[in-house]
Amino acid sequence: MKMDEDEAQKQRLKAAVHYTVGSLCQHIAADCEKQITKQTIAAIAETAFRQCDIFAKDLEAFARHAKRNTVTVDDVKLTARRTTALHNYIQQKSEELALNNQELKEKRKKNAAKRKSKDMEAEEENEVED
Amino acid sequence: MANAGNEIAFKKETVAKLLTRSFKEDRTKVSSDAVILVAEMLKVFVEEATRRAVKQANSEDCDTIDIEHFEKILPQLLLDF
């Protein structure tokens, strides 16, 4: 039955979220020299899971509003609008992402060029640039 | 916003699945970069929740973060997000 598959997937996703949340919580608690109860971690995980649902629905609405079928980085930035600090942080992360993508693109271009030209000179030039 | 354990993060695949199962329409998709950013948002959410609960526990002179601490900071956390 489709419902059972759905439910099974939901449980798997919840478990995955719980695992990461647990790691994050333990790390921070240890950092602050505190203990944290399993019950608290479970509550945070459940809340995060539900928050993601809210994010998803907002993101879909923003994309739809912009007459798009694909949710983009701009939509995510909008969901971070309520708190300035959060908004700035997401803005920074999106810029890092864009930079990363740019670097990857350039690496691929370089590699493609390297493979094409069997010239020793071209290879030396590339090494110096780095 | 401090980063807790840069290695700990939500898996892209998990976040992507979480998002798509919540979309109301079948044709709605999500870009790869957007998934990465949502993973960051979730990580910040969890970190904020934990750090605020720690603060609450501190203000009550507790060494253990209990669910009541989390419950007390939850309303404001949700409003801030």
N, CA and C atoms of all chains as a GROMACS GRO file, in nm:
protein
  633
    1MET      N    1   0.085  -0.120   0.000
    1MET     CA    2   0.000   0.000   0.000
    1MET      C    3   0.088   0.124   0.000
    2LYS      N    4   0.048   0.222  -0.074
    2LYS     CA    5   0.126   0.343  -0.087
    2LYS      C    6   0.143   0.411   0.049
    3MET      N    7   0.036   0.408   0.129
    3MET     CA    8   0.038   0.474   0.259
    3MET      C    9   0.150   0.419   0.346
    4ASP      N   10   0.167   0.284   0.342
    4ASP     CA   11   0.270   0.222   0.425
    4ASP      C   12   0.410   0.263   0.380
    5GLU      N   13   0.428   0.269   0.247
    5GLU     CA   14   0.559   0.310   0.195
    5GLU      C   15   0.589   0.453   0.239
    6ASP      N   16   0.487   0.536   0.230
    6ASP     CA   17   0.498   0.676   0.270
    6ASP      C   18   0.541   0.686   0.416
    7GLU      N   19   0.469   0.609   0.500
    7GLU     CA   20   0.495   0.611   0.643
    7GLU      C   21   0.635   0.561   0.671
    8ALA      N   22   0.676   0.456   0.598
    8ALA     CA   23   0.809   0.400   0.617
    8ALA      C   24   0.916   0.503   0.581
    9GLN      N   25   0.894   0.573   0.470
    9GLN     CA   26   0.991   0.675   0.430
    9GLN      C   27   0.997   0.787   0.534
   10LYS      N   28   0.880   0.823   0.586
   10LYS     CA   29   0.874   0.928   0.687
   10LYS      C   30   0.957   0.888   0.809
   11GLN      N   31   0.943   0.764   0.852
   11GLN     CA   32   1.018   0.718   0.969
   11GLN      C   33   1.168   0.718   0.942
   12ARG      N   34   1.206   0.678   0.819
   12ARG     CA   35   1.348   0.678   0.783
   12ARG      C   36   1.404   0.820   0.788
   13LEU      N   37   1.326   0.915   0.732
   13LEU     CA   38   1.370   1.054   0.730
   13LEU      C   39   1.381   1.108   0.872
   14LYS      N   40   1.282   1.077   0.954
   14LYS     CA   41   1.286   1.123   1.093
   14LYS      C   42   1.408   1.070   1.164
   15ALA      N   43   1.440   0.944   1.137
   15ALA     CA   44   1.557   0.882   1.200
   15ALA      C   45   1.685   0.951   1.155
   16ALA      N   46   1.691   0.982   1.025
   16ALA     CA   47   1.810   1.049   0.972
   16ALA      C   48   1.826   1.186   1.037
   17VAL      N   49   1.715   1.259   1.047
   17VAL     CA   50   1.719   1.391   1.111
   17VAL      C   51   1.762   1.377   1.256
   18HIS      N   52   1.703   1.280   1.324
   18HIS     CA   53   1.733   1.260   1.466
   18HIS      C   54   1.883   1.236   1.487
   19TYR      N   55   1.942   1.158   1.395
   19TYR     CA   56   2.083   1.124   1.406
   19TYR      C   57   2.170   1.250   1.399
   20THR      N   58   2.145   1.332   1.298
   20THR     CA   59   2.225   1.453   1.282
   20THR      C   60   2.200   1.551   1.396
   21VAL      N   61   2.073   1.566   1.434
   21VAL     CA   62   2.040   1.656   1.544
   21VAL      C   63   2.113   1.612   1.671
   22GLY      N   64   2.112   1.481   1.696
   22GLY     CA   65   2.180   1.427   1.814
   22GLY      C   66   2.327   1.466   1.814
   23SER      N   67   2.392   1.448   1.699
   23SER     CA   68   2.535   1.482   1.688
   23SER      C   69   2.558   1.630   1.716
   24LEU      N   70   2.476   1.714   1.655
   24LEU     CA   71   2.491   1.859   1.675
   24LEU      C   72   2.470   1.896   1.821
   25CYS      N   73   2.362   1.845   1.881
   25CYS     CA   74   2.330   1.878   2.020
   25CYS      C   75   2.441   1.835   2.115
   26GLN      N   76   2.489   1.712   2.098
   26GLN     CA   77   2.595   1.661   2.185
   26GLN      C   78   2.719   1.748   2.173
   27HIS      N   79   2.751   1.786   2.049
   27HIS     CA   80   2.870   1.866   2.024
   27HIS      C   81   2.860   2.000   2.097
   28ILE      N   82   2.745   2.066   2.084
   28ILE     CA   83   2.727   2.197   2.147
   28ILE      C   84   2.722   2.185   2.299
   29ALA      N   85   2.650   2.085   2.347
   29ALA     CA   86   2.641   2.066   2.492
   29ALA      C   87   2.780   2.044   2.552
   30ALA      N   88   2.858   1.959   2.485
   30ALA     CA   89   2.994   1.931   2.533
   30ALA      C   90   3.076   2.060   2.534
   31ASP      N   91   3.064   2.138   2.427
   31ASP     CA   92   3.130   2.267   2.416
   31ASP      C   93   3.098   2.357   2.533
   32CYS      N   94   2.971   2.353   2.577
   32CYS     CA   95   2.926   2.439   2.687
   32CYS      C   96   2.938   2.367   2.821
   33GLU      N   97   3.002   2.252   2.819
   33GLU     CA   98   3.023   2.172   2.941
   33GLU      C   99   2.892   2.141   3.011
   34LYS      N  100   2.795   2.098   2.933
   34LYS     CA  101   2.666   2.060   2.990
   34LYS      C  102   2.626   1.922   2.938
   35GLN      N  103   2.532   1.863   3.010
   35GLN     CA  104   2.473   1.739   2.962
   35GLN      C  105   2.340   1.774   2.898
   36ILE      N  106   2.297   1.690   2.808
   36ILE     CA  107   2.165   1.713   2.749
   36ILE      C  108   2.089   1.581   2.747
   37THR      N  109   1.963   1.584   2.787
   37THR     CA  110   1.887   1.459   2.797
   37THR      C  111   1.843   1.411   2.659
   38LYS      N  112   1.823   1.279   2.650
   38LYS     CA  113   1.779   1.219   2.523
   38LYS      C  114   1.643   1.275   2.483
   39GLN      N  115   1.563   1.301   2.588
   39GLN     CA  116   1.429   1.352   2.563
   39GLN      C  117   1.435   1.488   2.493
   40THR      N  118   1.531   1.570   2.539
   40THR     CA  119   1.547   1.704   2.480
   40THR      C  120   1.591   1.692   2.335
   41ILE      N  121   1.687   1.604   2.309
   41ILE     CA  122   1.734   1.586   2.172
   41ILE      C  123   1.618   1.541   2.082
   42ALA      N  124   1.537   1.450   2.134
   42ALA     CA  125   1.423   1.401   2.056
   42ALA      C  126   1.326   1.514   2.025
   43ALA      N  127   1.306   1.601   2.124
   43ALA     CA  128   1.214   1.713   2.104
   43ALA      C  129   1.268   1.810   1.999
   44ILE      N  130   1.399   1.837   2.007
   44ILE     CA  131   1.460   1.927   1.909
   44ILE      C  132   1.452   1.866   1.770
   45ALA      N  133   1.476   1.736   1.760
   45ALA     CA  134   1.470   1.668   1.631
   45ALA      C  135   1.329   1.675   1.572
   46GLU      N  136   1.230   1.650   1.655
   46GLU     CA  137   1.091   1.654   1.609
   46GLU      C  138   1.056   1.794   1.559
   47THR      N  139   1.101   1.897   1.635
   47THR     CA  140   1.074   2.035   1.597
   47THR      C  141   1.143   2.069   1.465
   48ALA      N  142   1.267   2.024   1.449
   48ALA     CA  143   1.340   2.051   1.326
   48ALA      C  144   1.269   1.986   1.207
   49PHE      N  145   1.222   1.864   1.228
   49PHE     CA  146   1.151   1.791   1.123
   49PHE      C  147   1.028   1.870   1.078
   50ARG      N  148   0.954   1.922   1.177
   50ARG     CA  149   0.833   1.998   1.144
   50ARG      C  150   0.868   2.132   1.081
   51GLN      N  151   0.977   2.193   1.130
   51GLN     CA  152   1.019   2.322   1.074
   51GLN      C  153   1.053   2.307   0.927
   52CYS      N  154   1.110   2.192   0.891
   52CYS     CA  155   1.146   2.168   0.752
   52CYS      C  156   1.022   2.166   0.665
   53ASP      N  157   0.914   2.111   0.718
   53ASP     CA  158   0.788   2.109   0.644
   53ASP      C  159   0.740   2.251   0.617
   54ILE      N  160   0.753   2.338   0.719
   54ILE     CA  161   0.714   2.478   0.704
   54ILE      C  162   0.802   2.545   0.599
   55PHE      N  163   0.933   2.520   0.605
   55PHE     CA  164   1.026   2.575   0.506
   55PHE      C  165   0.982   2.534   0.366
   56ALA      N  166   0.955   2.404   0.350
   56ALA     CA  167   0.920   2.350   0.218
   56ALA      C  168   0.797   2.419   0.160
   57LYS      N  169   0.695   2.434   0.243
   57LYS     CA  170   0.571   2.495   0.193
   57LYS      C  171   0.593   2.641   0.157
   58ASP      N  172   0.671   2.712   0.240
   58ASP     CA  173   0.704   2.852   0.210
   58ASP      C  174   0.781   2.861   0.079
   59LEU      N  175   0.883   2.774   0.067
   59LEU     CA  176   0.967   2.775  -0.053
   59LEU      C  177   0.885   2.752  -0.178
   60GLU      N  178   0.794   2.655  -0.170
   60GLU     CA  179   0.710   2.626  -0.285
   60GLU      C  180   0.626   2.747  -0.322
   61ALA      N  181   0.571   2.813  -0.219
   61ALA     CA  182   0.487   2.930  -0.242
   61ALA      C  183   0.567   3.043  -0.307
   62PHE      N  184   0.690   3.064  -0.260
   62PHE     CA  185   0.774   3.170  -0.317
   62PHE      C  186   0.806   3.141  -0.463
   63ALA      N  187   0.842   3.016  -0.492
   63ALA     CA  188   0.877   2.979  -0.629
   63ALA      C  189   0.755   2.998  -0.720
   64ARG      N  190   0.642   2.951  -0.673
   64ARG     CA  191   0.518   2.963  -0.748
   64ARG      C  192   0.487   3.109  -0.776
   65HIS      N  193   0.508   3.193  -0.672
   65HIS     CA  194   0.481   3.336  -0.684
   65HIS      C  195   0.567   3.398  -0.792
   66ALA      N  196   0.691   3.346  -0.806
   66ALA     CA  197   0.782   3.397  -0.908
   66ALA      C  198   0.760   3.323  -1.039
   67LYS      N  199   0.651   3.248  -1.049
   67LYS     CA  200   0.614   3.174  -1.168
   67LYS      C  201   0.720   3.073  -1.210
   68ARG      N  202   0.779   3.008  -1.109
   68ARG     CA  203   0.880   2.905  -1.135
   68ARG      C  204   0.832   2.771  -1.078
   69ASN      N  205   0.884   2.662  -1.136
   69ASN     CA  206   0.856   2.530  -1.081
   69ASN      C  207   0.970   2.480  -0.994
   70THR      N  208   1.085   2.548  -1.005
   70THR     CA  209   1.201   2.504  -0.928
   70THR      C  210   1.236   2.604  -0.819
   71VAL      N  211   1.246   2.553  -0.698
   71VAL     CA  212   1.286   2.636  -0.584
   71VAL      C  213   1.435   2.669  -0.598
   72THR      N  214   1.467   2.799  -0.585
   72THR     CA  215   1.606   2.841  -0.601
   72THR      C  216   1.661   2.903  -0.472
   73VAL      N  217   1.789   2.940  -0.481
   73VAL     CA  218   1.859   3.003  -0.368
   73VAL      C  219   1.786   3.129  -0.323
   74ASP      N  220   1.732   3.206  -0.418
   74ASP     CA  221   1.660   3.329  -0.383
   74ASP      C  222   1.540   3.299  -0.293
   75ASP      N  223   1.473   3.188  -0.321
   75ASP     CA  224   1.358   3.151  -0.238
   75ASP      C  225   1.403   3.120  -0.096
   76VAL      N  226   1.515   3.051  -0.084
   76VAL     CA  227   1.566   3.016   0.050
   76VAL      C  228   1.602   3.143   0.126
   77LYS      N  229   1.662   3.239   0.055
   77LYS     CA  230   1.699   3.364   0.122
   77LYS      C  231   1.575   3.432   0.178
   78LEU      N  232   1.465   3.424   0.106
   78LEU     CA  233   1.340   3.485   0.153
   78LEU      C  234   1.292   3.422   0.283
   79THR      N  235   1.308   3.289   0.296
   79THR     CA  236   1.261   3.225   0.418
   79THR      C  237   1.344   3.269   0.538
   80ALA      N  238   1.464   3.324   0.513
   80ALA     CA  239   1.551   3.366   0.623
   80ALA      C  240   1.533   3.514   0.655
   81ARG      N  241   1.422   3.571   0.605
   81ARG     CA  242   1.408   3.716   0.618
   81ARG      C  243   1.379   3.768   0.759
   82ARG      N  244   1.325   3.684   0.849
   82ARG     CA  245   1.278   3.739   0.977
   82ARG      C  246   1.386   3.792   1.071
   83THR      N  247   1.500   3.728   1.072
   83THR     CA  248   1.606   3.776   1.161
   83THR      C  249   1.724   3.821   1.078
   84THR      N  250   1.771   3.944   1.106
   84THR     CA  251   1.881   4.001   1.029
   84THR      C  252   2.005   3.912   1.031
   85ALA      N  253   2.041   3.865   1.150
   85ALA     CA  254   2.162   3.783   1.164
   85ALA      C  255   2.152   3.657   1.078
   86LEU      N  256   2.036   3.594   1.082
   86LEU     CA  257   2.015   3.472   1.003
   86LEU      C  258   2.022   3.504   0.854
   87HIS      N  259   1.956   3.615   0.817
   87HIS     CA  260   1.955   3.654   0.677
   87HIS      C  261   2.096   3.678   0.625
   88ASN      N  262   2.175   3.750   0.707
   88ASN     CA  263   2.313   3.778   0.666
   88ASN      C  264   2.395   3.650   0.655
   89TYR      N  265   2.373   3.559   0.746
   89TYR     CA  266   2.446   3.432   0.746
   89TYR      C  267   2.414   3.353   0.619
   90ILE      N  268   2.286   3.346   0.584
   90ILE     CA  269   2.246   3.273   0.463
   90ILE      C  270   2.299   3.343   0.339
   91GLN      N  271   2.299   3.474   0.342
   91GLN     CA  272   2.352   3.551   0.230
   91GLN      C  273   2.499   3.515   0.209
   92GLN      N  274   2.572   3.511   0.322
   92GLN     CA  275   2.714   3.478   0.317
   92GLN      C  276   2.735   3.337   0.261
   93LYS      N  277   2.653   3.242   0.308
   93LYS     CA  278   2.666   3.103   0.262
   93LYS      C  279   2.636   3.092   0.113
   94SER      N  280   2.537   3.168   0.067
   94SER     CA  281   2.501   3.159  -0.074
   94SER      C  282   2.613   3.217  -0.160
   95GLU      N  283   2.683   3.319  -0.107
   95GLU     CA  284   2.795   3.375  -0.181
   95GLU      C  285   2.910   3.276  -0.187
   96GLU      N  286   2.934   3.202  -0.076
   96GLU     CA  287   3.037   3.099  -0.074
   96GLU      C  288   3.006   2.992  -0.176
   97LEU      N  289   2.878   2.954  -0.182
   97LEU     CA  290   2.833   2.853  -0.277
   97LEU      C  291   2.860   2.898  -0.419
   98ALA      N  292   2.823   3.022  -0.448
   98ALA     CA  293   2.840   3.075  -0.583
   98ALA      C  294   2.988   3.077  -0.618
   99LEU      N  295   3.071   3.115  -0.521
   99LEU     CA  296   3.216   3.119  -0.542
   99LEU      C  297   3.268   2.978  -0.571
  100ASN      N  298   3.221   2.883  -0.492
  100ASN     CA  299   3.258   2.743  -0.508
  100ASN      C  300   3.224   2.692  -0.646
  101ASN      N  301   3.102   2.723  -0.689
  101ASN     CA  302   3.057   2.680  -0.821
  101ASN      C  303   3.144   2.740  -0.930
  102GLN      N  304   3.180   2.867  -0.909
  102GLN     CA  305   3.264   2.936  -1.005
  102GLN      C  306   3.400   2.867  -1.014
  103GLU      N  307   3.458   2.835  -0.895
  103GLU     CA  308   3.589   2.770  -0.892
  103GLU      C  309   3.585   2.633  -0.958
  104LEU      N  310   3.476   2.560  -0.932
  104LEU     CA  311   3.460   2.427  -0.991
  104LEU      C  312   3.455   2.438  -1.143
  105LYS      N  313   3.379   2.537  -1.190
  105LYS     CA  314   3.366   2.558  -1.333
  105LYS      C  315   3.503   2.582  -1.395
  106GLU      N  316   3.581   2.669  -1.328
  106GLU     CA  317   3.712   2.704  -1.382
  106GLU      C  318   3.807   2.586  -1.378
  107LYS      N  319   3.796   2.506  -1.273
  107LYS     CA  320   3.880   2.385  -1.262
  107LYS      C  321   3.851   2.293  -1.378
  108ARG      N  322   3.721   2.275  -1.407
  108ARG     CA  323   3.683   2.184  -1.515
  108ARG      C  324   3.734   2.235  -1.649
  109LYS      N  325   3.727   2.369  -1.665
  109LYS     CA  326   3.775   2.427  -1.791
  109LYS      C  327   3.924   2.400  -1.805
  110LYS      N  328   3.995   2.422  -1.693
  110LYS     CA  329   4.140   2.401  -1.695
  110LYS      C  330   4.173   2.257  -1.729
  111ASN      N  331   4.103   2.164  -1.662
  111ASN     CA  332   4.130   2.023  -1.686
  111ASN      C  333   4.102   1.983  -1.829
  112ALA      N  334   3.994   2.037  -1.882
  112ALA     CA  335   3.958   2.006  -2.020
  112ALA      C  336   4.067   2.057  -2.114
  113ALA      N  337   4.116   2.178  -2.084
  113ALA     CA  338   4.222   2.237  -2.166
  113ALA      C  339   4.349   2.155  -2.155
  114LYS      N  340   4.380   2.112  -2.033
  114LYS     CA  341   4.501   2.031  -2.011
  114LYS      C  342   4.496   1.905  -2.096
  115ARG      N  343   4.381   1.839  -2.091
  115ARG     CA  344   4.370   1.714  -2.165
  115ARG      C  345   4.384   1.736  -2.314
  116LYS      N  346   4.327   1.848  -2.360
  116LYS     CA  347   4.331   1.874  -2.505
  116LYS      C  348   4.474   1.900  -2.552
  117SER      N  349   4.544   1.988  -2.482
  117SER     CA  350   4.678   2.023  -2.528
  117SER      C  351   4.781   1.935  -2.462
  118LYS      N  352   4.858   1.861  -2.544
  118LYS     CA  353   4.962   1.775  -2.488
  118LYS      C  354   5.092   1.850  -2.476
  119ASP      N  355   5.082   1.982  -2.482
  119ASP     CA  356   5.197   2.070  -2.474
  119ASP      C  357   5.254   2.076  -2.334
  120MET      N  358   5.382   2.053  -2.314
  120MET     CA  359   5.444   2.062  -2.181
  120MET      C  360   5.438   2.206  -2.130
  121GLU      N  361   5.449   2.300  -2.223
  121GLU     CA  362   5.448   2.440  -2.188
  121GLU      C  363   5.317   2.481  -2.118
  122ALA      N  364   5.207   2.436  -2.175
  122ALA     CA  365   5.075   2.469  -2.120
  122ALA      C  366   5.065   2.419  -1.976
  123GLU      N  367   5.120   2.300  -1.953
  123GLU     CA  368   5.112   2.242  -1.820
  123GLU      C  369   5.190   2.323  -1.718
  124GLU      N  370   5.309   2.368  -1.760
  124GLU     CA  371   5.390   2.448  -1.668
  124GLU      C  372   5.319   2.577  -1.633
  125GLU      N  373   5.257   2.635  -1.734
  125GLU     CA  374   5.185   2.762  -1.711
  125GLU      C  375   5.078   2.744  -1.605
  126ASN      N  376   5.007   2.634  -1.612
  126ASN     CA  377   4.900   2.607  -1.516
  126ASN      C  378   4.955   2.593  -1.375
  127GLU      N  379   5.073   2.530  -1.361
  127GLU     CA  380   5.130   2.510  -1.228
  127GLU      C  381   5.168   2.643  -1.166
  128VAL      N  382   5.223   2.732  -1.248
  128VAL     CA  383   5.267   2.862  -1.196
  128VAL      C  384   5.147   2.940  -1.144
  129GLU      N  385   5.035   2.935  -1.215
  129GLU     CA  386   4.915   3.010  -1.177
  129GLU      C  387   4.870   2.976  -1.036
  130ASP      N  388   4.880   2.848  -0.998
  130ASP     CA  389   4.834   2.805  -0.864
  130ASP      C  390   4.922   2.864  -0.756
  131MET      N  391   2.678   3.405   1.410
  131MET     CA  392   2.629   3.272   1.447
  131MET      C  393   2.742   3.172   1.441
  132ALA      N  394   2.780   3.117   1.554
  132ALA     CA  395   2.893   3.025   1.558
  132ALA      C  396   2.859   2.893   1.492
  133ASN      N  397   2.959   2.829   1.438
  133ASN     CA  398   2.939   2.701   1.370
  133ASN      C  399   2.980   2.586   1.460
  134ALA      N  400   2.888   2.497   1.489
  134ALA     CA  401   2.922   2.383   1.574
  134ALA      C  402   2.970   2.270   1.486
  135GLY      N  403   3.091   2.220   1.512
  135GLY     CA  404   3.142   2.105   1.437
  135GLY      C  405   3.114   2.116   1.289
  136ASN      N  406   3.204   2.180   1.217
  136ASN     CA  407   3.180   2.200   1.075
  136ASN      C  408   3.155   2.073   0.997
  137GLU      N  409   3.197   1.958   1.054
  137GLU     CA  410   3.179   1.833   0.982
  137GLU      C  411   3.038   1.780   0.995
  138ILE      N  412   2.970   1.817   1.104
  138ILE     CA  413   2.835   1.766   1.126
  138ILE      C  414   2.736   1.849   1.045
  139ALA      N  415   2.661   1.781   0.959
  139ALA     CA  416   2.565   1.854   0.877
  139ALA      C  417   2.456   1.758   0.831
  140PHE      N  418   2.346   1.817   0.787
  140PHE     CA  419   2.239   1.735   0.732
  140PHE      C  420   2.279   1.691   0.592
  141LYS      N  421   2.254   1.564   0.562
  141LYS     CA  422   2.290   1.513   0.429
  141LYS      C  423   2.200   1.576   0.324
  142LYS      N  424   2.264   1.611   0.213
  142LYS     CA  425   2.190   1.672   0.102
  142LYS      C  426   2.070   1.587   0.062
  143GLU      N  427   2.095   1.456   0.053
  143GLU     CA  428   1.990   1.366   0.009
  143GLU      C  429   1.870   1.369   0.102
  144THR      N  430   1.899   1.371   0.234
  144THR     CA  431   1.793   1.374   0.334
  144THR      C  432   1.711   1.501   0.321
  145VAL      N  433   1.780   1.614   0.312
  145VAL     CA  434   1.711   1.743   0.303
  145VAL      C  435   1.626   1.748   0.177
  146ALA      N  436   1.682   1.702   0.065
  146ALA     CA  437   1.609   1.704  -0.061
  146ALA      C  438   1.479   1.623  -0.049
  147LYS      N  439   1.490   1.504   0.012
  147LYS     CA  440   1.371   1.420   0.029
  147LYS      C  441   1.270   1.486   0.122
  148LEU      N  442   1.320   1.546   0.229
  148LEU     CA  443   1.231   1.614   0.324
  148LEU      C  444   1.151   1.722   0.254
  149LEU      N  445   1.219   1.798   0.169
  149LEU     CA  446   1.152   1.908   0.100
  149LEU      C  447   1.049   1.856   0.001
  150THR      N  448   1.092   1.764  -0.085
  150THR     CA  449   1.002   1.721  -0.192
  150THR      C  450   0.877   1.651  -0.138
  151ARG      N  451   0.889   1.582  -0.026
  151ARG     CA  452   0.769   1.515   0.026
  151ARG      C  453   0.671   1.614   0.086
  152SER      N  454   0.720   1.736   0.117
  152SER     CA  455   0.630   1.837   0.174
  152SER      C  456   0.568   1.927   0.068
  153PHE      N  457   0.624   1.924  -0.053
  153PHE     CA  458   0.568   2.007  -0.159
  153PHE      C  459   0.427   1.961  -0.191
  154LYS      N  460   0.341   2.060  -0.218
  154LYS     CA  461   0.202   2.024  -0.246
  154LYS      C  462   0.186   1.977  -0.389
  155GLU      N  463   0.269   2.031  -0.480
  155GLU     CA  464   0.253   1.994  -0.620
  155GLU      C  465   0.366   1.904  -0.666
  156ASP      N  466   0.331   1.809  -0.754
  156ASP     CA  467   0.431   1.715  -0.804
  156ASP      C  468   0.538   1.782  -0.887
  157ARG      N  469   0.499   1.891  -0.957
  157ARG     CA  470   0.595   1.949  -1.050
  157ARG      C  471   0.697   2.041  -0.981
  158THR      N  472   0.677   2.070  -0.852
  158THR     CA  473   0.774   2.156  -0.783
  158THR      C  474   0.904   2.080  -0.758
  159LYS      N  475   1.017   2.142  -0.805
  159LYS     CA  476   1.148   2.081  -0.782
  159LYS      C  477   1.232   2.179  -0.701
  160VAL      N  478   1.349   2.135  -0.661
  160VAL     CA  479   1.437   2.222  -0.585
  160VAL      C  480   1.579   2.213  -0.640
  161SER      N  481   1.644   2.329  -0.656
  161SER     CA  482   1.779   2.330  -0.712
  161SER      C  483   1.879   2.277  -0.610
  162SER      N  484   1.988   2.225  -0.662
  162SER     CA  485   2.091   2.164  -0.578
  162SER      C  486   2.145   2.263  -0.475
  163ASP      N  487   2.170   2.386  -0.520
  163ASP     CA  488   2.222   2.488  -0.428
  163ASP      C  489   2.121   2.523  -0.321
  164ALA      N  490   1.994   2.526  -0.359
  164ALA     CA  491   1.890   2.558  -0.262
  164ALA      C  492   1.887   2.451  -0.152
  165VAL      N  493   1.905   2.325  -0.191
  165VAL     CA  494   1.906   2.216  -0.092
  165VAL      C  495   2.018   2.237   0.008
  166ILE      N  496   2.136   2.276  -0.043
  166ILE     CA  497   2.251   2.300   0.046
  166ILE      C  498   2.218   2.411   0.144
  167LEU      N  499   2.156   2.518   0.095
  167LEU     CA  500   2.122   2.629   0.184
  167LEU      C  501   2.017   2.591   0.288
  168VAL      N  502   1.920   2.512   0.248
  168VAL     CA  503   1.818   2.469   0.345
  168VAL      C  504   1.883   2.382   0.452
  169ALA      N  505   1.979   2.300   0.412
  169ALA     CA  506   2.053   2.219   0.509
  169ALA      C  507   2.121   2.311   0.610
  170GLU      N  508   2.176   2.423   0.561
  170GLU     CA  509   2.239   2.520   0.650
  170GLU      C  510   2.136   2.581   0.745
  171MET      N  511   2.019   2.617   0.690
  171MET     CA  512   1.913   2.675   0.773
  171MET      C  513   1.875   2.579   0.886
  172LEU      N  514   1.860   2.453   0.851
  172LEU     CA  515   1.823   2.353   0.952
  172LEU      C  516   1.931   2.340   1.057
  173LYS      N  517   2.056   2.341   1.012
  173LYS     CA  518   2.167   2.329   1.107
  173LYS      C  519   2.165   2.448   1.204
  174VAL      N  520   2.147   2.569   1.149
  174VAL     CA  521   2.140   2.688   1.234
  174VAL      C  522   2.023   2.677   1.331
  175PHE      N  523   1.910   2.627   1.281
  175PHE     CA  524   1.792   2.611   1.365
  175PHE      C  525   1.823   2.524   1.487
  176VAL      N  526   1.884   2.410   1.460
  176VAL     CA  527   1.917   2.316   1.567
  176VAL      C  528   2.020   2.376   1.663
  177GLU      N  529   2.121   2.445   1.605
  177GLU     CA  530   2.223   2.507   1.690
  177GLU      C  531   2.162   2.614   1.778
  178GLU      N  532   2.078   2.699   1.721
  178GLU     CA  533   2.011   2.804   1.799
  178GLU      C  534   1.928   2.742   1.910
  179ALA      N  535   1.849   2.640   1.874
  179ALA     CA  536   1.764   2.574   1.973
  179ALA      C  537   1.849   2.526   2.090
  180THR      N  538   1.959   2.459   2.057
  180THR     CA  539   2.044   2.402   2.162
  180THR      C  540   2.109   2.512   2.244
  181ARG      N  541   2.168   2.612   2.178
  181ARG     CA  542   2.238   2.717   2.252
  181ARG      C  543   2.143   2.797   2.341
  182ARG      N  544   2.020   2.821   2.292
  182ARG     CA  545   1.924   2.894   2.376
  182ARG      C  546   1.883   2.808   2.495
  183ALA      N  547   1.869   2.678   2.473
  183ALA     CA  548   1.833   2.589   2.583
  183ALA      C  549   1.945   2.586   2.687
  184VAL      N  550   2.070   2.590   2.638
  184VAL     CA  551   2.186   2.595   2.728
  184VAL      C  552   2.178   2.721   2.815
  185LYS      N  553   2.150   2.834   2.749
  185LYS     CA  554   2.139   2.962   2.821
  185LYS      C  555   2.031   2.953   2.928
  186GLN      N  556   1.920   2.892   2.890
  186GLN     CA  557   1.808   2.878   2.984
  186GLN      C  558   1.850   2.792   3.102
  187ALA      N  559   1.918   2.682   3.073
  187ALA     CA  560   1.964   2.593   3.179
  187ALA      C  561   2.060   2.668   3.270
  188ASN      N  562   2.148   2.749   3.210
  188ASN     CA  563   2.243   2.829   3.286
  188ASN      C  564   2.172   2.925   3.379
  189SER      N  565   2.069   2.991   3.328
  189SER     CA  566   1.998   3.090   3.408
  189SER      C  567   1.926   3.023   3.524
  190GLU      N  568   1.906   2.892   3.514
  190GLU     CA  569   1.840   2.821   3.624
  190GLU      C  570   1.940   2.740   3.704
  191ASP      N  571   2.068   2.764   3.677
  191ASP     CA  572   2.176   2.695   3.749
  191ASP      C  573   2.170   2.543   3.735
  192CYS      N  574   2.135   2.496   3.615
  192CYS     CA  575   2.129   2.351   3.592
  192CYS      C  576   2.247   2.306   3.507
  193ASP      N  577   2.298   2.187   3.537
  193ASP     CA  578   2.410   2.133   3.459
  193ASP      C  579   2.361   2.049   3.343
  194THR      N  580   2.235   2.011   3.351
  194THR     CA  581   2.179   1.927   3.245
  194THR      C  582   2.069   2.002   3.174
  195ILE      N  583   2.074   1.996   3.041
  195ILE     CA  584   1.969   2.059   2.962
  195ILE      C  585   1.851   1.964   2.957
  196ASP      N  586   1.743   2.012   3.019
  196ASP     CA  587   1.623   1.932   3.029
  196ASP      C  588   1.519   1.979   2.929
  197ILE      N  589   1.418   1.898   2.908
  197ILE     CA  590   1.318   1.935   2.809
  197ILE      C  591   1.245   2.064   2.844
  198GLU      N  592   1.232   2.091   2.974
  198GLU     CA  593   1.164   2.216   3.014
  198GLU      C  594   1.242   2.338   2.964
  199HIS      N  595   1.375   2.326   2.964
  199HIS     CA  596   1.456   2.437   2.915
  199HIS      C  597   1.427   2.462   2.769
  200PHE      N  598   1.421   2.354   2.693
  200PHE     CA  599   1.391   2.365   2.551
  200PHE      C  600   1.250   2.423   2.532
  201GLU      N  601   1.155   2.374   2.610
  201GLU     CA  602   1.017   2.420   2.595
  201GLU      C  603   1.004   2.570   2.622
  202LYS      N  604   1.086   2.618   2.717
  202LYS     CA  605   1.075   2.761   2.751
  202LYS      C  606   1.126   2.850   2.638
  203ILE      N  607   1.226   2.805   2.565
  203ILE     CA  608   1.282   2.889   2.460
  203ILE      C  609   1.216   2.866   2.324
  204LEU      N  610   1.135   2.761   2.316
  204LEU     CA  611   1.076   2.724   2.187
  204LEU      C  612   0.989   2.833   2.122
  205PRO      N  613   0.897   2.898   2.198
  205PRO     CA  614   0.812   2.999   2.133
  205PRO      C  615   0.891   3.108   2.061
  206GLN      N  616   0.989   3.166   2.132
  206GLN     CA  617   1.066   3.273   2.070
  206GLN      C  618   1.147   3.221   1.951
  207LEU      N  619   1.199   3.099   1.964
  207LEU     CA  620   1.277   3.040   1.856
  207LEU      C  621   1.193   3.032   1.728
  208LEU      N  622   1.070   2.984   1.743
  208LEU     CA  623   0.982   2.970   1.626
  208LEU      C  624   0.947   3.106   1.567
  209LEU      N  625   0.930   3.205   1.654
  209LEU     CA  626   0.898   3.340   1.605
  209LEU      C  627   1.016   3.398   1.529
  210ASP      N  628   1.137   3.367   1.578
  210ASP     CA  629   1.256   3.423   1.515
  210ASP      C  630   1.287   3.359   1.380
  211PHE      N  631   1.232   3.240   1.358
  211PHE     CA  632   1.258   3.175   1.231
  211PHE      C  633   1.143   3.196   1.135
   0.00000   0.00000   0.00000
